[in-house]
Amino acid sequence: MHADYVIVGAGSAGCALAYRLAEAGRRVTVIEEGGSDAGPFIQMPGALSYPMNMGIYDWGLKSEPEPHLGGRVLATPRGKVLGGSSSINGMVYVRGHARDFDTWAAMGADGWAYADVLPYFKRMEASHGGSGPEFRGTDGPLHITRAPRKPLSTPSSRRGGRRAIR
């Protein structure tokens, strides 16, 4: 077996990179430790907390003790399936805040200002609603739909100072 490139990890970045390299005529091998993302807990967005806590789907990584959180150790879910962490995120897509990118550029990360990365975000997106084309792409491979702006639950009554949720 011969490859021009070997990519370790079939997460979002690894798969996108493999696709672009293959599209450019390069021979690519992708190595992935995890299994399929075809499980029902992954395919059902409302079940997102399950794969994040199951060894078959998550690497089980934890942070170092966090000094500003009283030494607590935090779970840091990372996907152990095809699609990587994007397969266990409940189908949520969020860009970083523009000011974060601008701060990184100001700190010396040349080419990482929001204006620098915006064309790449737009290239990968096919937005269906939300912001206009000055901020969102229209013909990329990643289809994005803005979530409806309504509450997750509706208060139906008050009992003893508590809200009952239906």
C-alpha positions in Angstrom: 0.0 0.0 0.0 1.3 3.4 -0.9 0.1 6.8 0.1 1.1 10.3 -0.5 -0.5 11.3 2.9 -1.4 9.3 6.0 -4.0 11.0 8.2 -4.6 9.8 11.7 -8.2 10.3 12.8 -11.4 10.3 10.8 -12.9 13.2 12.6 -14.2 16.4 10.9 -10.7 17.8 10.1 -9.2 14.4 9.1 -12.1 13.5 6.8 -12.2 17.0 5.2 -8.5 17.0 4.7 -8.6 13.5 3.2 -11.4 14.5 0.8 -9.6 17.6 -0.4 -6.3 15.8 -0.9 -8.0 12.9 -2.8 -9.9 15.5 -4.8 -6.5 17.0 -5.8 -5.4 13.5 -7.0 -3.3 12.5 -4.0 -3.3 9.0 -2.6 -4.6 9.2 1.0 -4.8 6.6 3.8 -6.9 7.5 6.9 -6.3 5.5 10.1 -9.2 5.6 12.7 -9.2 3.7 16.0 -12.9 4.2 16.7 -15.9 2.4 15.2 -19.0 3.3 13.3 -21.1 6.3 14.1 -24.3 4.4 13.1 -25.5 3.8 16.7 -28.9 5.1 17.7 -27.5 7.3 20.5 -25.4 9.2 17.9 -28.1 9.4 15.2 -30.7 10.9 17.7 -29.6 14.5 18.6 -31.7 14.5 21.8 -29.6 11.6 23.1 -26.3 13.6 22.9 -25.4 13.0 26.6 -25.3 9.3 26.1 -22.5 8.9 23.6 -20.5 11.5 25.5 -20.5 9.1 28.5 -20.1 5.7 26.8 -16.7 4.2 26.3 -17.7 2.8 22.9 -18.2 6.4 21.6 -16.0 8.6 23.8 -12.3 8.4 24.7 -13.0 9.3 28.4 -10.5 12.1 28.6 -10.5 14.5 31.6 -8.8 17.8 32.2 -6.1 18.5 34.7 -7.4 19.7 38.0 -8.7 23.2 37.4 -7.3 25.7 40.0 -10.1 28.3 39.5 -12.8 25.6 40.0 -11.5 24.3 43.3 -9.3 21.6 41.8 -12.2 19.9 40.0 -11.4 17.6 37.1 -13.7 18.1 34.1 -14.8 15.6 31.5 -13.8 16.5 28.0 -15.8 14.3 25.7 -13.9 13.4 22.5 -15.5 11.2 19.9 -14.1 7.7 19.3 -16.0 7.0 16.1 -16.0 7.9 12.5 -16.7 11.6 12.4 -14.8 12.1 15.7 -16.3 14.6 18.2 -18.6 16.0 15.6 -20.5 12.6 15.8 -21.2 13.0 19.5 -22.1 16.7 19.6 -25.9 16.5 19.1 -25.6 18.0 15.6 -24.7 21.4 17.0 -22.4 23.7 14.9 -21.0 26.8 16.5 -18.2 29.0 15.2 -15.8 30.6 17.5 -16.5 34.3 18.4 -15.0 36.8 16.0 -13.3 38.6 18.9 -11.5 35.4 19.9 -10.0 35.1 16.4 -9.0 38.8 16.4 -7.4 38.4 19.8 -5.3 35.4 18.6 -4.2 37.5 15.6 -3.3 40.4 17.9 -1.2 38.0 20.0 0.8 37.0 17.0 -1.2 34.3 15.2 -0.8 35.8 11.8 -3.7 34.9 9.4 -6.1 34.0 12.2 -8.1 37.3 12.5 -11.8 36.8 11.9 -11.6 38.5 8.5 -8.9 36.0 7.6 -10.8 32.9 8.5 -14.3 34.1 7.5 -13.8 33.0 3.8 -13.0 29.5 4.9 -16.1 29.3 7.1 -18.2 30.5 4.2 -16.5 28.1 1.8 -17.6 25.1 3.9 -21.1 26.2 4.6 -24.5 26.0 2.9 -26.6 28.1 5.2 -30.4 27.8 5.2 -31.5 30.9 7.0 -30.0 33.0 9.7 -27.3 35.6 8.8 -27.0 36.8 5.2 -24.3 35.9 2.7 -21.8 38.4 4.0 -21.4 36.1 7.0 -22.6 32.7 5.8 -21.7 30.5 2.8 -24.4 29.3 0.4 -22.9 26.3 -1.5 -20.5 24.5 0.7 -20.7 20.8 1.8 -21.8 21.5 5.4 -25.6 22.3 5.5 -26.5 24.7 8.4 -30.0 25.5 9.6 -30.6 28.0 12.5 -32.4 26.4 15.4 -35.9 27.9 16.0 -36.0 30.6 18.6 -38.4 29.1 21.1 -38.0 27.8 24.6 -37.0 24.2 25.3 -39.9 24.0 27.8 -43.0 25.8 28.6 -44.2 26.7 32.1 -47.7 25.4 32.6 -48.5 26.3 36.2 -46.9 27.3 39.5 -47.1 25.1 42.5 -45.4 26.0 45.8 -43.1 28.5 44.1 -41.9 25.9 41.5 -42.7 25.9 37.9 -44.2 22.7 36.4 -42.8 22.0 33.0 -44.8 20.1 30.5 
